[in-house]
């Protein structure tokens, strides 16, 4: 462990020396901000509640503030007027997603819709998803499926209630959400153990936790290889579980595609891939990335709603 920390410290010193020798400076006019320190930037100003720390700093330095989190330039927006300019007026300038370790490992090199960089690829992928996967016609085609699953849940609750047993509504709604998501995306329901012994909910929570955990590899890219926090290992493990699951689903769909009448998301995506009608490179990696987007986003949204009201 001592050798590891010595290596990290030596790497930081060498990087700082090269920074000074090469006189690497940003000549752009930057917004005001607190004074930082070499290498760390302004990380030392953040504690357990970064949002509160950002707010306190903005009271002193203004609604548009410049910080450097490690080696990553960062703008902190703290007023409604400034937020409107960033998110609406100049959204095309700030819409891109920076490199992110979680997206790199779990989202197939940022090939999904949520974490991909802004540009022609993102615009074309969004158009593809909007037209083929999320259109009103496509969503309405699953209306009967939603009614059937809701009926089954109500019937299950009634049967349990007749035995005067306490019903865990959060678990019931969570299960309903997972079933509906799987039916729309993959065409059938799955048991939790079909994905992994941890189940759908735990895997989705693992992904969101990994995405939200501050990662040294994001602010100091050269430390990503060392994986001091063990996050990269967890990302690779989670990505492997999802990849094996989705690969199996895609293979099953390819063998049964001609026999199905109702096309789910997998069928639609595979049809687009094989037809070559996409205006950009589109292979199995892109299919898997978008499918995981749809699955994780739908289940995670429902879980958050359940947690908020439980």
TALINZI-V335198 format. One record per helix or strand. SS is the DSSP state (@ for helix, = for strand). FROM is the first residue (numbers start at 1). LEN is the number of residues. Records with the same first field share a line. If there is no record, write none. Layout:
SS: FROM-LEN ; FROM-LEN
This chain:
@: 2-20 ; 43-3 ; 50-12 ; 80-10 ; 91-4 ; 101-6 ; 120-14 ; 136-5 ; 143-20 ; 169-18 ; 192-4 ; 199-14 ; 216-4 ; 221-3 ; 231-29 ; 265-11 ; 284-26
=: 37-1 ; 41-1 ; 64-6 ; 72-6
